[in-house]
Each structure stands twice: as C-alpha cells, then as structure tokens.
C-alpha cells in the first residue's frame, strides 16, 4: 500500500493506517478549516463559563481530588502550568519515537474535534510540532491508563509550553524551548481548561494499538508462509487446508489463513512427491502443521476485534470535562482505558500462541525422529556440526517470555489520587508489553523461516513450490544455505529484518499481504450469516482456482 504523505484532521476520524503514516513514516499533518472553526466556537463557550462566579470543573476549579477547590481568575494560568509540570512525572527509559508521535497525533485529533474547549492556537501548535519533527521525551512508566495516559500526555504538553527535553527530527536531544525557537513555533501559555484537555485521553495506548495492528497484519501473513515452509519441508500434506473443509467450520480468519497456505504450497513438487498413499503411509500430520490455519485464524479474528475497538476509539473525543454538541460542559468517564486495554491484552494472548505453534514446527524440523528424513538439527556434518540446534533454543526462550507477557495487565487495577481514581485500566502497561511481545513473535517466525528454507534446500533435487521457493531465494540474499556451522546470530537478525519489513510476506502473497484479515469481516450491524453463505466466504486466495 502506498505510504500517505499528508494526513488531514478534523473532517473524519483518523484510520489506523493514517496513524501509522504519521507516527512511523513521518507523514505531515494538516487541520481542516472546519475543525479550527469548531474549536473557536467551543472556546468561546469556555471563556463565558470562566467568567461565571459559579465554579465549573477544570475551568475554575482544581483537578482530581481537588475538584471542589475554586481558583481565582488571576491564578488560573498558573493552575494550568502547574498541572502540566506536576503530571509530567514519567520515569524509566525513553519510549520509542513512533509511539510518541502517535501520542501527539491522537491528542491533536481530539483537540480538532472541537469538543475540548481549547483555543485554535493550541491545535496549530501541536500540528506544527509534529510537522517539525519535534518529539518530546516520554518515559516508560507513569501512566495507569486512567484518567487516560496522564504522564505521557503531560510530557507532550510540557514541550508545547517550551519546557523539558525533546528530540529533533535527526534524533538530537535538546531543550524544548530551543527546538521550538528553531522551528519558529511560539510556546503555549495555557488558559482555562486547556491543561486538562491536553492530558485526559487514551492516546498512548491507542497509538500503540494502531501500530500493533499494522505489525500483526504483516506477521500473521508471515506466520502462514512460515507454516507452509514447515509443512512442505517436513513432507506434510496440504489436503487438510482445502476450502470445503474450512467451510465446515466457518471461522473467517481460519479461511483466510488456509487460503494463504494453499496459495503458498500450490504446484509444489515436494508435496506432489508423497501425495500417493503408496509412497506416504502417514495418516495425519501433527497438530502444529495440520492446525496452523485454526490457530493463525483465531489470531486473525482477535486482530479484527481489536481493529473494531481501535476504529471506535479513533472516532471518539476523549476529554473530561467535555463540551457537548449542544453546548453543555459535562464531566464523564470516557478517559477510562478499559476498552483499549482489554484488546491489547487479548492480542498478547494471540501473539503468544502463534509464536508457540511456530516454535513447535521449528522443533519438529530439527528432530530426526519427526522430520521425515532430514538430518538432525539440519546439521551439515552430524556430530561435528550443531546446525540450528540453538536457534530453536532462542525461539523456545522467546516463547516462554511471551507466555509471561500474555498475563493481562488490565486486571491489575491499583487506586490513586487519594482514592478518587480508585479503578484504573493499566492500558499503557498492556500496550508496552504487547510491543515487546510483537518483537518476540517476529523473531520466532524468522527462526522458523530460516529453518524451513534450510530444510527445503536439503530436500534437493526435489524443488519447492513457486511461492515458497521465491521466499527461500529472498532469504538466501541475507542467509547462506546449508553448510558447515557458522556464526548464527547475524543470520537470525538479518532474517528478522526481512520479516519485520514485510518483505517475506510480500514475496509470498504480493499486495494481498498488506490486506488485513478483514477479508471475511462483517460490519457490526450485519446479522450472522448462515453456514451456507459462509461456505462461499471461504474464498480462495486471489488468483487461486476454486
């Protein structure tokens, strides 16, 4: 899919792909004139309330447990600045640049809805910082996911005030004031309500969810290809992936994964060599081979559910208090991150399971009692060489870690703010561990791809399918074929980069690798289709004959 170069905010909710374009690929942002007009209109309402002698939360009062404390007009600018400075209390390592840019972008989108009551200059300042590549330093710890991602968003806001450290477009660490001056951006002086509007949101966890959706689209396609390599090189059968068998259990993700496997294994001389029952007497393949579409497909369906939640959250205006379309200023609890936190945890479970089945397929290839004729550990000189023995150890160690990362963060609420905020989502923590899990999955899949490609070579003179052969040739550009033992770590790292970049998936499936598993997805309002209809939705892969 082409990378977007400019993303416009204010006329429609952002899509996950647009979030990725800005956060990961440095697309520029623009704010529509209609959005700036809405922002000015609601700001006028806030200014009228600021002059009201009756207290209004977040406008003329303190915050959180201090919500009943009235603040005099001459102290309100100090109140806003103090809010940001005190809440910018993150600690630990720096968060990745793409995560911070997603955080900035999603807060900007909410500001552009006109539901927060900030001045248009606040919207313009956030957009200008993104376009200048000014990335505030945000830390690993500090957010409980309610009231939103307070500490991370406060570090963004602090930089907009011209305070605290930032990184420039080239990664240099400088003071925010210097970066703003170099970019010609005037630091903000916050007025009533604006401090709260800059920090009450689920933007950090949502940004990481959007990035995870893109990563997992690629990795689940790669998982299907890796499974095909294992099935083929271990002399497994492709018959179990037939479309009519998939239609008997109309799970949409399963149908997509099975279609990928059929496509990858099509016209394989290796598969054809043992299709005759007189040649192959095995009745069934092991679950890790035979049930790959069921496991990968369940992960796809989980990803689709997470995408639905992300799209709903991207269509939200999360702030407290919020300015309603009819002009009321109302307190609410929409900043609670539970909807996002749950699916982040759900995805971590799916990631762990996809990695687990991948590692089992790798292990089978290295075990001479289960690999159907391959040498032990795919070693060159058995007894002298160890082959890929320890590569499997690495995969096993990662899978063990992924199981621990699959323990949900969203059940671990802990009270804060003098018991005013007595139930929190831990969505930020769920997102952070998911990012680590996704990195682990990519490495486990890379190990299976390296193993499968080596095993294919060892089946010579039999040749692999056109698709798996093309992937093998791609891998051979960075990893040598079978031979005496050599330094393995660089090979695994190079293969991991091919996986993460999407090159493996694109080589196998072309543009279809960039589709989401929403191929068989239904709208929220669509009724459940009958089994007969779903049989037809077990569609063949593009170009595949039914």
C-alpha positions in Angstrom: 0.0 0.0 0.0 1.3 3.5 -0.8 2.5 5.5 2.2 0.5 8.6 2.8 2.4 11.9 2.7 -0.2 14.2 4.3 -3.0 13.3 6.8 -5.8 15.8 7.3 -7.5 16.0 10.7 -10.9 17.3 11.6 -13.2 16.2 8.7 -13.3 12.5 9.6 -11.8 10.2 12.2 -8.3 9.0 11.6 -7.8 5.5 10.4 -5.2 3.1 11.9 -3.3 3.4 8.6 -3.2 7.2 8.9 -1.9 6.9 12.5 0.9 4.6 11.2 1.7 7.0 8.4 2.3 9.9 10.7 3.9 8.0 13.6 6.1 5.7 11.7 6.6 7.3 8.2 6.6 11.0 9.2 3.6 12.0 7.1 2.7 15.6 7.5 -0.5 16.7 9.2 -3.0 19.4 8.3 -6.0 20.6 10.2 -9.2 21.4 8.3 -10.7 24.9 8.4 -13.9 23.4 9.6 -12.1 21.9 12.6 -10.5 25.2 13.5 -13.9 26.9 13.3 -15.4 24.3 15.6 -12.5 24.8 18.0 -13.0 28.6 18.1 -16.8 28.2 18.7 -16.4 25.9 21.7 -13.6 28.0 23.1 -16.0 31.0 23.2 -18.3 28.9 25.4 -15.4 28.0 27.8 -14.5 31.7 28.1 -18.0 32.6 29.1 -18.0 29.9 31.8 -14.7 31.1 33.0 -16.3 34.4 33.8 -19.2 32.8 35.7 -18.9 33.2 39.5 -20.2 29.6 39.9 -17.4 27.0 39.8 -17.0 24.7 36.8 -14.7 21.7 37.0 -11.5 22.1 35.1 -12.3 25.7 34.2 -12.4 27.5 37.5 -11.6 24.6 39.9 -8.7 22.3 40.8 -8.4 18.8 39.5 -8.9 15.2 40.6 -9.3 15.1 44.4 -9.1 18.9 44.4 -12.1 19.3 42.1 -14.1 21.3 44.7 -11.4 24.0 45.2 -12.3 27.3 43.5 -9.4 29.0 41.7 -9.5 32.8 41.3 -9.1 34.2 37.8 -5.6 35.6 38.4 -4.3 32.2 39.4 -5.7 30.1 36.5 -2.7 30.4 34.1 -0.5 29.2 37.0 -3.0 26.4 37.6 -2.8 25.1 34.1 1.0 25.3 34.0 1.3 23.6 37.4 -1.0 20.8 36.2 1.3 20.0 33.3 4.5 20.3 35.2 3.4 18.2 38.1 1.8 15.5 35.9 4.9 15.2 33.7 6.2 12.7 36.2 7.3 9.8 33.9 10.3 7.7 34.7 12.4 5.0 33.2 13.7 4.5 29.6 12.6 6.7 26.7 9.6 5.5 24.7 10.1 4.9 21.0 9.8 7.9 18.7 6.9 6.3 16.7 4.9 5.8 19.9 5.4 9.5 21.0 4.4 10.7 17.5 1.2 8.6 17.7 0.6 10.1 21.1 1.0 13.6 19.8 -1.2 12.9 16.8 -4.1 11.4 18.6 -4.3 14.1 21.2 -4.2 16.6 18.3 -7.1 14.7 16.7 -9.2 15.1 19.8 -8.4 18.8 20.1 -9.5 19.2 16.5 -13.0 17.7 17.3 -13.9 21.0 18.9 -15.2 19.1 22.0 -12.3 20.1 24.3 -12.6 23.8 24.5 -9.0 24.7 23.7 -8.1 27.7 21.6 -7.3 27.2 17.9 -3.7 28.2 18.6 -3.3 25.0 20.7 -4.4 22.9 17.8 -2.0 24.7 15.4 0.9 24.3 17.9 0.5 20.6 18.2 0.3 20.2 14.4 3.4 22.4 13.9 5.4 20.4 16.4 4.6 17.2 14.6 5.5 18.6 11.2 8.8 20.0 12.6 9.7 16.6 13.9 9.8 17.8 17.5 9.4 14.7 19.6 9.0 15.2 23.4 10.8 12.7 25.6 8.2 10.4 27.2 9.2 7.7 29.7 8.2 4.0 30.1 6.4 4.4 33.4 3.9 6.9 34.7 0.5 6.0 33.2 -2.2 3.9 34.8 -4.5 4.3 31.8 -7.0 6.4 33.8 -7.6 9.4 33.7 -6.1 8.4 30.4 -2.4 8.4 29.7 -1.8 11.3 32.1 2.0 11.3 32.5 2.9 10.6 28.8 0.5 13.3 27.6 1.8 15.7 30.2 5.3 15.3 28.7 3.9 16.2 25.3 2.1 19.3 26.8 5.2 20.3 28.7 7.2 20.5 25.5 4.4 22.6 23.9 5.0 25.0 26.8 8.6 25.2 25.8 9.8 23.2 28.8 11.6 19.8 29.2 13.7 17.8 26.8 12.8 16.8 23.3 14.4 15.2 20.3 14.7 16.9 17.0 14.0 15.3 13.6 17.5 14.0 13.4 17.3 12.5 17.0 19.4 15.1 18.8 18.3 15.7 22.4 17.7 19.5 23.1 15.6 21.7 25.3 12.1 22.2 24.1 12.5 25.9 24.0 15.4 25.7 21.7 13.7 23.3 19.4 10.6 25.4 19.3 12.6 28.5 18.5 14.5 26.8 15.7 11.2 25.7 14.2 9.6 29.1 14.6 6.9 27.9 16.9 5.9 30.0 19.8 5.5 28.1 23.1 2.0 28.0 24.5 0.7 29.8 27.6 -2.3 27.8 28.7 -5.7 29.3 29.5 -8.6 27.9 31.5 -9.5 24.3 30.7 -6.6 23.7 28.3 -4.3 21.8 30.7 -6.9 19.1 31.2 -7.7 19.0 27.5 -4.1 18.1 26.8 -3.7 15.2 29.1 -7.1 13.4 29.5 -7.0 10.8 26.8 -6.3 7.2 25.9 -3.9 8.3 23.1 -0.8 6.4 24.2 -2.4 3.0 24.5 -4.5 3.7 21.3 -1.5 4.8 19.3 0.4 1.6 20.3 -2.7 -0.4 19.3 -2.8 1.2 15.9 0.9 0.4 15.4 0.3 -3.2 16.6 -2.5 -3.7 14.1 -0.1 -2.8 11.3 2.7 -5.1 12.6 0.4 -8.0 13.2 -1.2 -7.8 9.7 2.3 -8.4 8.4 3.3 -11.0 11.0 0.2 -13.1 10.6 0.7 -13.3 6.9 4.3 -14.2 7.6 3.1 -16.9 10.0 1.1 -18.5 7.3 4.1 -18.5 5.0 6.3 -19.9 7.7 3.8 -22.7 8.3 3.8 -23.5 4.6 7.6 -23.8 4.6 7.4 -26.2 7.5 4.6 -28.3 6.0 6.4 -28.6 2.7 9.9 -29.3 4.0 8.6 -31.8 6.6 6.7 -33.7 3.9 3.3 -32.7 5.3 0.1 -32.7 3.4 -1.8 -29.7 2.0 -5.1 -31.6 1.7 -6.2 -30.6 5.2 -6.3 -26.9 4.1 -9.0 -27.4 1.4 -11.6 -24.7 1.1 -14.5 -27.1 1.5 -13.0 -28.4 4.8 -12.6 -24.9 6.0 -16.2 -24.1 5.2 -17.4 -26.8 7.5 -16.2 -24.6 10.3 -17.0 -21.0 9.1 -14.5 -19.1 11.1 -13.4 -16.2 8.9 -9.8 -15.9 10.0 -9.3 -19.6 9.6 -10.5 -19.4 6.0 -8.0 -16.6 5.2 -5.1 -18.5 6.7 -6.0 -21.7 4.9 -6.2 -19.8 1.6 -2.7 -18.4 2.3 -1.4 -22.0 2.9 -3.0 -23.3 -0.3 -1.5 -20.5 -2.3 2.0 -20.9 -0.8 2.0 -24.7 -1.4 0.4 -24.7 -4.9 2.3 -26.6 -7.5 4.9 -27.9 -5.1 7.0 -30.8 -6.5 7.9 -31.7 -2.9 4.2 -32.0 -1.8 3.4 -33.9 -5.0 6.3 -36.4 -4.4 4.5 -38.0 -1.5 0.9 -37.5 -2.3 0.5 -41.1 -3.5 -0.8 -43.2 -0.4 1.6 -46.0 -1.5 4.5 -43.6 -1.0 3.4 -41.9 2.2 1.8 -44.1 4.8 1.3 -41.4 7.5 -2.4 -40.9 8.3 -2.2 -37.4 9.8 0.3 -34.6 10.4 1.0 -33.3 13.9 -1.3 -30.5 15.2 1.4 -27.8 14.7 1.3 -28.5 11.0 -2.3 -29.6 10.5 -3.9 -27.0 12.7 -1.9 -23.9 11.6 -5.0 -22.2 9.9 -7.1 -22.8 13.0 -4.5 -21.1 15.3 -3.4 -18.4 12.9 -7.1 -17.8 12.0 -8.1 -17.3 15.6 -5.4 -14.7 15.9 -6.7 -13.0 12.8 -10.2 -12.9 14.3 -8.8 -11.4 17.5 -7.0 -8.8 15.4 -10.2 -7.9 13.7 -11.9 -7.4 17.0 -9.1 -5.2 18.2 -9.3 -3.2 14.9 -13.0 -2.6 15.6 -12.3 -1.3 19.0 -9.4 0.9 17.7 -11.7 2.4 15.0 -14.3 3.2 17.5 -11.8 4.8 19.8 -10.3 6.8 16.8 -13.8 8.2 16.3 -14.0 9.4 19.9 -13.5 12.7 21.6 -12.0 11.7 24.9 -11.7 14.5 27.5 -13.0 15.5 30.9 -14.9 17.7 31.1 -16.1 17.6 27.6 -18.1 20.2 25.6 -21.1 18.5 24.1 -22.5 19.4 20.7 -25.4 21.3 22.3 -23.1 23.4 24.4 -23.0 21.7 27.8 -19.8 21.2 29.7 -20.1 17.8 31.3 -17.9 15.6 33.4 -17.6 12.0 32.3 -15.6 8.8 32.5 -14.7 8.3 28.8 -11.0 8.6 29.6 -11.0 5.2 31.2 -8.9 2.9 29.0 -10.7 -0.4 29.6 -12.0 -1.0 26.1 -8.5 -0.5 24.6 -6.7 -2.3 27.5 -8.8 -5.4 27.1 -7.9 -5.9 23.4 -4.3 -5.1 24.0 -4.2 -8.0 26.5 -6.2 -10.2 24.1 -3.7 -9.6 21.3 -0.8 -10.5 23.6 -2.5 -13.9 24.2 -2.9 -14.4 20.5 0.7 -13.4 19.8 2.0 -15.9 22.4 0.0 -18.7 20.9 1.1 -18.0 17.3 4.7 -17.9 18.4 4.2 -21.1 20.4 2.9 -23.1 17.4 5.7 -21.7 15.2 8.3 -22.9 17.7 6.8 -26.3 17.7 7.0 -26.5 13.9 10.7 -25.5 14.1 11.4 -28.1 16.7 9.9 -30.8 14.5 12.2 -29.9 11.6 15.3 -30.4 13.8 14.3 -33.7 15.3 15.3 -36.6 13.0 12.6 -38.8 14.5 9.8 -36.4 13.4 11.2 -34.5 10.4 10.7 -37.3 7.8 14.3 -37.8 6.7 16.0 -34.5 7.4 19.4 -34.7 9.2 19.5 -34.0 13.0 19.3 -30.2 13.6 19.7 -29.8 9.8 23.5 -30.1 10.5 26.0 -30.4 7.7 28.3 -33.0 9.3 26.3 -34.7 12.0 28.2 -35.0 15.2 30.7 -32.2 14.3 28.1 -29.6 13.4 25.2 -28.5 15.6 23.2 -26.9 12.8 20.2 -24.9 14.0 20.0 -26.6 17.4 20.5 -23.4 19.4 18.3 -21.3 17.1 15.4 -23.4 18.4 16.6 -22.7 22.0 16.3 -19.0 21.2 12.8 -19.5 19.9 11.8 -21.5 22.9 13.2 -18.8 25.3 11.2 -16.2 23.5 8.0 -18.2 23.6 8.4 -18.7 27.3 8.8 -14.9 27.7 5.7 -14.4 25.5 3.6 -16.6 27.8 4.5 -14.3 30.7 3.7 -11.3 28.7 0.3 -12.8 27.9 -0.7 -12.3 31.6 -3.3 -9.5 31.3 -2.4 -6.1 32.7 -6.0 -4.9 32.6 -7.0 -6.9 35.6 -4.4 -5.3 37.8 -6.1 -2.1 38.8 -4.4 0.0 41.6 -6.0 3.1 43.3 -4.6 6.6 43.0 -5.3 10.3 43.7 -6.5 9.9 47.3 -8.9 7.2 46.2 -10.7 9.5 43.7 -9.3 7.4 40.9 -9.9 4.1 42.6 -10.1 1.9 39.5 -7.7 2.2 36.5 -7.2 0.3 33.3 -3.5 -0.2 33.1 -3.9 0.1 29.3 -0.5 1.8 28.9 1.2 -1.2 30.5 -0.8 -3.6 28.3 0.4 -1.7 25.2 4.0 -1.7 26.3 4.1 -5.5 26.9 2.3 -6.1 23.6 5.1 -4.2 21.8 7.6 -6.5 23.4 5.6 -9.5 22.5 5.3 -8.5 18.9 9.1 -8.1 18.6 9.4 -11.6 20.1 6.9 -13.1 17.6 8.8 -11.6 14.7 12.0 -13.3 15.9 10.3 -16.7 16.4 8.8 -16.5 12.9 12.2 -15.6 11.5 13.8 -18.6 13.1 11.1 -20.8 11.5 11.6 -19.2 8.1 15.4 -19.8 8.3 14.8 -23.4 9.4 12.2 -24.0 6.7 14.3 -22.6 4.0 17.3 -24.7 5.0 15.1 -27.8 5.2 13.8 -27.1 1.7 17.4 -27.0 0.4 18.1 -30.3 2.0 15.2 -31.9 0.0 17.1 -31.3 -3.3 16.8 -32.4 -6.0 13.1 -32.0 -5.3 12.1 -28.4 -5.7 9.7 -26.3 -3.6 6.6 -24.6 -4.7 7.0 -21.3 -6.7 5.9 -19.2 -3.7 8.0 -21.0 -1.0 10.9 -21.1 -3.5 10.7 -17.4 -4.0 10.8 -16.8 -0.3 13.8 -19.2 0.0 15.6 -17.2 -2.7 14.8 -14.0 -0.8 16.2 -15.4 2.4 19.3 -16.6 0.6 20.2 -12.9 -0.2 21.0 -12.5 3.5 21.4 -16.0 4.9 23.7 -18.7 3.3 22.3 -22.1 2.6 23.3 -25.4 4.2 26.9 -26.0 5.1 29.3 -26.2 8.0 28.5 -24.3 11.2 28.9 -20.6 11.2 28.0 -17.6 13.4 24.2 -17.9 13.6 23.2 -14.7 15.3 23.7 -12.4 12.3 21.7 -14.8 10.1 18.8 -14.6 12.6 18.9 -10.9 12.8 19.0 -10.5 9.0 16.0 -12.8 8.7 14.2 -10.9 11.4 14.6 -7.7 9.4 13.1 -9.4 6.3 10.2 -10.4 8.4 9.6 -7.1 10.2 10.0 -5.1 6.9 7.2 -7.2 5.4 9.5 -8.5 2.6 8.8 -12.1 3.4 5.0 -11.6 3.4 5.1 -9.5 0.2 7.3 -12.0 -1.6 4.8 -14.8 -0.7 1.5 -13.0 -1.1 2.2 -9.8 -3.0 -0.2 -6.8 -2.3 -2.6 -9.2 -0.6 0.0 -9.4 2.3 -0.9 -5.8 3.2 -4.6 -6.5 3.4 -6.0 -7.1 6.9 -7.7 -10.2 8.0 -10.9 -8.2 7.4 -11.3 -10.1 4.1 -14.1 -12.1 5.7 -15.1 -9.5 8.3 -18.6 -8.3 8.8 -20.0 -5.0 9.9 -21.2 -4.5 13.4 -24.8 -4.1 12.1 -24.7 -7.2 9.9 -26.5 -10.2 11.1 -24.8 -13.5 11.5 -24.8 -15.2 8.1 -25.9 -18.8 7.6 -23.5 -21.6 7.2 -24.3 -21.9 3.5 -23.4 -18.2 3.0 -20.2 -18.7 5.0 -19.2 -21.7 2.9 -18.9 -19.3 -0.1 -16.9 -16.9 2.1 -14.2 -19.5 2.5 -12.9 -17.8 -0.6 -9.9 -18.9 -2.5 -6.8 -16.7 -2.3 -6.5 -14.1 -5.1 -5.6 -16.0 -8.3 -6.4 -19.4 -6.8 -8.9 -21.6 -8.6 -11.9 -22.7 -6.6 
